[in-house]
Protein backbone atom coordinates (compact mmCIF):
# COMPACT_ATOMS: atom_id res chain seq x y z
CA UNK A 1 0.00 0.00 0.00
CA UNK A 2 2.78 2.37 0.93
CA UNK A 3 4.66 1.38 -2.20
CA UNK A 4 1.62 2.42 -4.32
CA UNK A 5 1.51 5.75 -2.55
CA UNK A 6 5.18 6.37 -3.39
CA UNK A 7 4.57 5.52 -7.05
CA UNK A 8 1.54 7.83 -7.18
CA UNK A 9 3.62 10.63 -5.65
CA UNK A 10 6.42 10.07 -8.17
CA UNK A 11 3.94 10.03 -11.07
CA UNK A 12 2.34 13.23 -9.74
CA UNK A 13 5.69 14.98 -9.50
CA UNK A 14 6.64 13.84 -13.01
CA UNK A 15 3.26 15.08 -14.34
CA UNK A 16 3.77 18.44 -12.63
CA UNK A 17 7.27 18.75 -14.12
CA UNK A 18 5.95 17.84 -17.57
CA UNK A 19 3.16 20.45 -17.24
CA UNK A 20 5.68 23.12 -16.21
CA UNK A 21 7.94 22.21 -19.15
CA UNK A 22 4.99 22.35 -21.59
CA UNK A 23 3.96 25.73 -20.19
CA UNK A 24 7.51 27.05 -20.52
CA UNK A 25 7.70 25.76 -24.10
CA UNK A 26 4.37 27.42 -25.02
CA UNK A 27 5.43 30.73 -23.45
CA UNK A 28 8.77 30.50 -25.27
CA UNK A 29 7.00 30.01 -28.61
CA UNK A 30 4.73 33.01 -27.93
CA UNK A 31 7.66 35.18 -26.87
CA UNK A 32 9.66 34.17 -29.94
CA UNK A 33 6.68 35.05 -32.14
CA UNK A 34 6.41 38.51 -30.50
CA UNK A 35 10.14 39.11 -30.89
CA UNK A 36 9.94 38.22 -34.59
CA UNK A 37 7.11 40.73 -35.05
CA UNK A 38 9.12 43.41 -33.23
CA UNK A 39 12.18 42.56 -35.31
CA UNK A 40 10.18 42.89 -38.53
CA UNK A 41 8.74 46.25 -37.41
CA UNK A 42 12.19 47.55 -36.52
CA UNK A 43 13.56 46.42 -39.89
CA UNK A 44 10.68 48.17 -41.71
CA UNK A 45 11.24 51.37 -39.73
CA UNK A 46 14.99 51.24 -40.39
CA UNK A 47 14.37 50.75 -44.11
CA UNK A 48 11.92 53.66 -44.20
CA UNK A 49 14.35 55.84 -42.27
CA UNK A 50 17.12 54.99 -44.74
CA UNK A 51 14.86 55.86 -47.68
CA UNK A 52 13.90 59.19 -46.09
CA UNK A 53 17.55 60.02 -45.40
CA UNK A 54 18.37 59.21 -49.02
CA UNK A 55 15.58 61.48 -50.29
CA UNK A 56 16.74 64.29 -47.99
CA UNK A 57 20.30 64.00 -49.33
CA UNK A 58 19.03 64.10 -52.92
CA UNK A 59 16.93 67.19 -52.17
CA UNK A 60 19.86 68.88 -50.44
CA UNK A 61 22.06 68.17 -53.46
CA UNK A 62 19.42 69.60 -55.81
CA UNK A 63 19.11 72.69 -53.64
CA UNK A 64 22.88 73.18 -53.69
CA UNK A 65 23.00 72.81 -57.45
CA UNK A 66 20.13 75.26 -57.82
CA UNK A 67 21.88 77.78 -55.61
CA UNK A 68 25.23 77.33 -57.39
CA UNK A 69 24.06 76.78 -60.92
CA UNK A 70 22.77 79.18 -63.49
CA UNK A 71 19.11 80.06 -63.26
CA UNK A 72 19.11 78.92 -59.68
CA UNK A 73 17.30 81.98 -58.49
CA UNK A 74 14.67 81.53 -61.21
CA UNK A 75 14.16 77.92 -60.17
CA UNK A 76 13.95 78.98 -56.54
CA UNK A 77 11.43 81.67 -57.45
CA UNK A 78 9.42 79.11 -59.39
CA UNK A 79 9.57 76.65 -56.50
CA UNK A 80 8.62 79.38 -54.04
CA UNK A 81 5.74 80.48 -56.28
CA UNK A 82 4.45 76.90 -56.58
CA UNK A 83 4.69 76.45 -52.85
CA UNK A 84 2.79 79.68 -52.20
CA UNK A 85 0.08 78.65 -54.67
CA UNK A 86 -0.27 75.26 -53.03
CA UNK A 87 -0.51 76.82 -49.58
CA UNK A 88 -3.06 79.37 -50.82
CA UNK A 89 -5.15 76.63 -52.45
CA UNK A 90 -5.07 74.54 -49.30
CA UNK A 91 -6.02 77.50 -47.13
CA UNK A 92 -8.84 78.53 -49.46
CA UNK A 93 -10.20 74.99 -49.44
CA UNK A 94 -10.03 74.79 -45.65
CA UNK A 95 -11.64 78.22 -45.23
CA UNK A 96 -14.43 77.37 -47.65
CA UNK A 97 -15.15 74.18 -45.69
CA UNK A 98 -15.27 76.13 -42.43
CA UNK A 99 -17.48 78.80 -44.02
CA UNK A 100 -19.89 76.13 -45.30
CA UNK A 101 -20.05 74.55 -41.83
CA UNK A 102 -20.71 77.95 -40.22
CA UNK A 103 -23.51 78.64 -42.71
CA UNK A 104 -25.01 75.21 -42.02
CA UNK A 105 -24.87 75.84 -38.26
CA UNK A 106 -26.44 79.29 -38.70
CA UNK A 107 -29.28 77.75 -40.71
CA UNK A 108 -29.77 75.09 -38.03
CA UNK A 109 -29.91 77.81 -35.36
CA UNK A 110 -32.49 79.76 -37.41
CA UNK A 111 -34.61 76.66 -37.84
CA UNK A 112 -34.39 75.84 -34.15
CA UNK A 113 -35.33 79.43 -33.24
CA UNK A 114 -38.38 79.26 -35.50
CA UNK A 115 -39.41 75.96 -33.93
CA UNK A 116 -39.01 77.38 -30.43
CA UNK A 117 -40.93 80.54 -31.35
CA UNK A 118 -43.78 78.40 -32.67
CA UNK A 119 -43.77 76.36 -29.47
CA UNK A 120 -43.87 79.51 -27.34
CA UNK A 121 -46.85 80.86 -29.29
CA UNK A 122 -48.61 77.50 -28.95
CA UNK A 123 -47.98 77.42 -25.19
CA UNK A 124 -49.23 80.98 -24.78
CA UNK A 125 -52.42 80.07 -26.62
CA UNK A 126 -52.93 77.03 -24.38
CA UNK A 127 -52.44 79.17 -21.29
CA UNK A 128 -55.05 81.63 -22.55
CA UNK A 129 -57.45 78.73 -23.11
CA UNK A 130 -57.05 77.52 -19.53
CA UNK A 131 -58.30 80.78 -18.12
CA UNK A 132 -57.41 83.92 -16.30
CA UNK A 133 -54.44 83.87 -13.97
CA UNK A 134 -54.16 86.71 -11.47
CA UNK A 135 -50.93 88.65 -11.30
CA UNK A 136 -50.59 87.68 -7.65
CA UNK A 137 -49.76 84.00 -7.37
CA UNK A 138 -51.97 83.56 -4.30
CA UNK A 139 -54.98 85.13 -5.98
CA UNK A 140 -55.13 87.94 -3.41
CA UNK A 141 -56.42 91.23 -4.71
CA UNK A 142 -54.32 93.98 -3.13
CA UNK A 143 -56.80 96.68 -4.09
CA UNK A 144 -59.58 94.85 -2.24
CA UNK A 145 -57.41 94.58 0.92
CA UNK A 146 -56.64 98.30 0.74
CA UNK A 147 -60.28 99.29 0.14
CA UNK A 148 -61.50 97.10 3.03
CA UNK A 149 -58.87 98.65 5.34
CA UNK A 150 -59.95 102.14 4.29
CA UNK A 151 -63.56 101.15 4.95
CA UNK A 152 -62.62 100.42 8.56
CA UNK A 153 -62.07 96.66 8.57
CA UNK A 154 -59.40 95.39 10.93
CA UNK A 155 -56.48 93.23 9.79
CA UNK A 156 -58.11 90.18 11.43
CA UNK A 157 -61.46 90.84 9.72
CA UNK A 158 -59.82 91.28 6.30
CA UNK A 159 -57.84 88.05 6.76
CA UNK A 160 -61.02 86.14 7.72
CA UNK A 161 -63.10 87.64 4.91
CA UNK A 162 -60.53 86.93 2.18
CA UNK A 163 -59.35 83.67 3.78
CA UNK A 164 -55.69 84.65 3.84
CA UNK A 165 -53.15 85.01 6.60
CA UNK A 166 -52.84 88.11 8.76
CA UNK A 167 -49.18 88.43 7.78
CA UNK A 168 -50.12 88.71 4.14
CA UNK A 169 -52.69 91.43 4.90
CA UNK A 170 -50.14 93.33 7.00
CA UNK A 171 -47.50 92.94 4.29
CA UNK A 172 -49.85 94.28 1.60
CA UNK A 173 -50.81 97.24 3.81
CA UNK A 174 -47.14 98.02 4.56
CA UNK A 175 -46.34 98.00 0.86
CA UNK A 176 -49.20 100.44 0.34
CA UNK A 177 -47.85 102.66 3.15
CA UNK A 178 -51.05 102.37 5.18
C-alpha positions, 0 to 999 in steps of 0.5 A: 500500500505504501509502495503504491503511494510512493509511485503515485507521488512520483507520477504526480511529481513527473506530471507536474514537471511535464506540465511546467515544461509544456507551459515554458515551451508554449510561453517561449514560442509566444515570446519568440513570435512577438520578438519576430514581429518586433524585429520585422517592425524595426527592420521596416522602420529602419528601411523607411528611415534609410529611404527618407535620409536618401531622399533628404540628401538628394533634395539637399544636393538639388538645392545646392545645385540650384543655388550654385548653378545658373538660373538657380534663383529663377528655379527657386522663385518658381519653386517658391511660387508653386509652394505659395500657390499650393498653400493658398489653395489649401487655405482657401479649401479649408476656409471654404469648408469652415465657411460652409459649416458655419452657414449650415450651423447658422441655418440650423440655429435659425430653424431651431429658433423658428421651432421654439418661437412656434412652441412659445406661441402654442404654449401661450395660446394654451395658457389663454385657453385655460383661463385667467391667472391673477398677477398675484400667485396667491390670488389675493387682490391687493386693491380689495385689501386696501379698500376694506382697510380704508372702509374700517375693517381690521387686519383680522377681519380682512384676513377672515373675509378673504381667507388669507393670513394676517401676515399677508394682509399686514404685508400688503398694507405696509407695501401700500404705506397704510 
